Amino acid sequence: MTAQRDWVAAMPCDDLGQVELQVIQDVLEAVEARIRDMERCGWRLTVPRSRVYATVLLAVVVSAREAHRIPATLDRAEILDEILDGAEPFDTRPSRQPVEETVRRYATPAN
């Protein structure tokens, strides 16, 4: 478990709803940070922000389901490590990151 997911270990097991809400919040914040980095680099989205958020959240849901662990909660999604661990700016980030790939798919240079 990564340092950024320590909040999962700190929450009681009977509070899975709160764990999942925290996962969703963290993922949305990571996506928003990437979008803002992208915009500072002169790019703009070609779809509504909600489409980008939904695409990344769907990847988390699919990853949690693929974990085959009971309960199949969002905090068990292996893709979270890739989404929440990166901190590089938009223009230097490796292209194999789920958030980066999604943002680039739905963005174009503003010029």
Short mmCIF file of the C-alpha atoms (twelve columns), coordinates in Angstrom:
data_MODEL
# 
_entry.id   MODEL 
# 
loop_
_atom_site.group_PDB 
_atom_site.id 
_atom_site.type_symbol 
_atom_site.label_atom_id 
_atom_site.label_alt_id 
_atom_site.label_comp_id 
_atom_site.label_asym_id 
_atom_site.label_seq_id 
_atom_site.Cartn_x 
_atom_site.Cartn_y 
_atom_site.Cartn_z 
_atom_site.pdbx_PDB_model_num 
ATOM 1   C CA . MET A 1   0.000   0.000   0.000   1 
ATOM 2   C CA . THR A 2   1.344   3.391   -0.898  1 
ATOM 3   C CA . ALA A 3   1.743   6.338   1.449   1 
ATOM 4   C CA . GLN A 4   -1.060  8.180   -0.332  1 
ATOM 5   C CA . ARG A 5   -3.483  5.364   0.426   1 
ATOM 6   C CA . ASP A 6   -2.703  5.156   4.154   1 
ATOM 7   C CA . TRP A 7   -6.139  6.636   4.870   1 
ATOM 8   C CA . VAL A 8   -7.641  3.308   3.777   1 
ATOM 9   C CA . ALA A 9   -5.692  1.391   6.415   1 
ATOM 10  C CA . ALA A 10  -6.632  3.963   9.054   1 
ATOM 11  C CA . MET A 11  -10.402 3.643   8.510   1 
ATOM 12  C CA . PRO A 12  -12.417 0.951   10.265  1 
ATOM 13  C CA . CYS A 13  -13.555 -1.904  8.016   1 
ATOM 14  C CA . ASP A 14  -17.203 -1.257  8.851   1 
ATOM 15  C CA . ASP A 15  -16.988 2.218   7.312   1 
ATOM 16  C CA . LEU A 16  -16.618 1.102   3.687   1 
ATOM 17  C CA . GLY A 17  -18.951 3.836   2.448   1 
ATOM 18  C CA . GLN A 18  -16.595 6.479   3.808   1 
ATOM 19  C CA . VAL A 19  -13.609 4.666   2.290   1 
ATOM 20  C CA . GLU A 20  -15.263 4.658   -1.120  1 
ATOM 21  C CA . LEU A 21  -16.218 8.333   -0.828  1 
ATOM 22  C CA . GLN A 22  -12.600 9.143   -0.010  1 
ATOM 23  C CA . VAL A 23  -11.395 7.140   -3.021  1 
ATOM 24  C CA . ILE A 24  -13.784 9.006   -5.313  1 
ATOM 25  C CA . GLN A 25  -12.740 12.363  -3.867  1 
ATOM 26  C CA . ASP A 26  -9.035  11.553  -4.239  1 
ATOM 27  C CA . VAL A 27  -9.478  10.374  -7.828  1 
ATOM 28  C CA . LEU A 28  -11.497 13.463  -8.782  1 
ATOM 29  C CA . GLU A 29  -8.865  15.716  -7.205  1 
ATOM 30  C CA . ALA A 30  -6.110  13.909  -9.133  1 
ATOM 31  C CA . VAL A 31  -8.020  14.317  -12.395 1 
ATOM 32  C CA . GLU A 32  -8.711  17.989  -11.721 1 
ATOM 33  C CA . ALA A 33  -5.031  18.596  -10.944 1 
ATOM 34  C CA . ARG A 34  -4.029  17.015  -14.283 1 
ATOM 35  C CA . ILE A 35  -6.604  19.047  -16.188 1 
ATOM 36  C CA . ARG A 36  -5.379  22.277  -14.599 1 
ATOM 37  C CA . ASP A 37  -1.748  21.365  -15.349 1 
ATOM 38  C CA . MET A 38  -2.757  20.683  -18.931 1 
ATOM 39  C CA . GLU A 39  -4.559  23.999  -19.218 1 
ATOM 40  C CA . ARG A 40  -1.515  25.853  -17.861 1 
ATOM 41  C CA . CYS A 41  0.489   24.223  -20.654 1 
ATOM 42  C CA . GLY A 42  -1.857  25.646  -23.312 1 
ATOM 43  C CA . TRP A 43  -4.211  22.695  -23.835 1 
ATOM 44  C CA . ARG A 44  -8.011  22.655  -23.600 1 
ATOM 45  C CA . LEU A 45  -10.566 19.890  -23.243 1 
ATOM 46  C CA . THR A 46  -12.719 18.960  -26.230 1 
ATOM 47  C CA . VAL A 47  -15.354 17.344  -23.996 1 
ATOM 48  C CA . PRO A 48  -16.983 18.418  -20.729 1 
ATOM 49  C CA . ARG A 49  -14.852 17.889  -17.606 1 
ATOM 50  C CA . SER A 50  -17.509 15.476  -16.371 1 
ATOM 51  C CA . ARG A 51  -16.685 13.129  -19.282 1 
ATOM 52  C CA . VAL A 52  -13.033 13.006  -18.218 1 
ATOM 53  C CA . TYR A 53  -14.008 12.395  -14.569 1 
ATOM 54  C CA . ALA A 54  -16.459 9.660   -15.577 1 
ATOM 55  C CA . THR A 55  -13.903 7.922   -17.799 1 
ATOM 56  C CA . VAL A 56  -11.321 7.742   -15.016 1 
ATOM 57  C CA . LEU A 57  -13.886 6.701   -12.388 1 
ATOM 58  C CA . LEU A 58  -15.075 3.911   -14.677 1 
ATOM 59  C CA . ALA A 59  -11.475 2.671   -14.919 1 
ATOM 60  C CA . VAL A 60  -11.355 2.565   -11.101 1 
ATOM 61  C CA . VAL A 61  -14.640 0.634   -10.923 1 
ATOM 62  C CA . VAL A 62  -13.476 -1.874  -13.547 1 
ATOM 63  C CA . SER A 63  -10.152 -2.298  -11.753 1 
ATOM 64  C CA . ALA A 64  -11.924 -2.904  -8.422  1 
ATOM 65  C CA . ARG A 65  -14.140 -5.542  -10.038 1 
ATOM 66  C CA . GLU A 66  -11.120 -7.240  -11.608 1 
ATOM 67  C CA . ALA A 67  -9.447  -7.548  -8.201  1 
ATOM 68  C CA . HIS A 68  -11.854 -10.441 -7.420  1 
ATOM 69  C CA . ARG A 69  -11.725 -9.654  -3.723  1 
ATOM 70  C CA . ILE A 70  -14.752 -9.517  -1.494  1 
ATOM 71  C CA . PRO A 71  -16.004 -6.921  -0.976  1 
ATOM 72  C CA . ALA A 72  -15.165 -5.415  -4.365  1 
ATOM 73  C CA . THR A 73  -14.843 -1.901  -3.019  1 
ATOM 74  C CA . LEU A 74  -13.136 0.922   -4.876  1 
ATOM 75  C CA . ASP A 75  -10.172 1.017   -2.505  1 
ATOM 76  C CA . ARG A 76  -9.159  -2.429  -3.817  1 
ATOM 77  C CA . ALA A 77  -8.674  -1.157  -7.370  1 
ATOM 78  C CA . GLU A 78  -5.074  -1.748  -8.407  1 
ATOM 79  C CA . ILE A 79  -5.228  1.213   -10.782 1 
ATOM 80  C CA . LEU A 80  -5.378  3.582   -7.772  1 
ATOM 81  C CA . ASP A 81  -1.630  3.299   -7.286  1 
ATOM 82  C CA . GLU A 82  -1.099  4.597   -10.810 1 
ATOM 83  C CA . ILE A 83  -3.691  7.362   -10.441 1 
ATOM 84  C CA . LEU A 84  -2.779  8.653   -6.987  1 
ATOM 85  C CA . ASP A 85  1.001   8.199   -6.888  1 
ATOM 86  C CA . GLY A 86  2.045   10.516  -9.716  1 
ATOM 87  C CA . ALA A 87  3.011   14.115  -9.081  1 
ATOM 88  C CA . GLU A 88  4.844   15.147  -12.247 1 
ATOM 89  C CA . PRO A 89  3.613   18.144  -14.238 1 
ATOM 90  C CA . PHE A 90  1.391   17.534  -17.266 1 
ATOM 91  C CA . ASP A 91  4.065   17.986  -19.930 1 
ATOM 92  C CA . THR A 92  6.689   15.675  -18.346 1 
ATOM 93  C CA . ARG A 93  4.452   12.831  -17.171 1 
ATOM 94  C CA . PRO A 94  4.951   9.341   -18.629 1 
ATOM 95  C CA . SER A 95  2.211   8.485   -21.125 1 
ATOM 96  C CA . ARG A 96  1.241   5.206   -19.401 1 
ATOM 97  C CA . GLN A 97  -0.735  6.898   -16.619 1 
ATOM 98  C CA . PRO A 98  -4.545  6.408   -16.729 1 
ATOM 99  C CA . VAL A 99  -5.369  10.032  -15.896 1 
ATOM 100 C CA . GLU A 100 -2.789  11.372  -18.328 1 
ATOM 101 C CA . GLU A 101 -3.987  9.086   -21.111 1 
ATOM 102 C CA . THR A 102 -7.602  10.130  -20.555 1 
ATOM 103 C CA . VAL A 103 -6.859  13.851  -20.419 1 
ATOM 104 C CA . ARG A 104 -4.737  13.678  -23.566 1 
ATOM 105 C CA . ARG A 105 -7.446  11.702  -25.375 1 
ATOM 106 C CA . TYR A 106 -9.949  14.485  -24.715 1 
ATOM 107 C CA . ALA A 107 -7.644  17.502  -25.142 1 
ATOM 108 C CA . THR A 108 -6.082  19.530  -27.893 1 
ATOM 109 C CA . PRO A 109 -3.534  22.350  -27.971 1 
ATOM 110 C CA . ALA A 110 -5.336  25.696  -27.622 1 
ATOM 111 C CA . ASN A 111 -3.286  27.335  -30.389 1 
# 
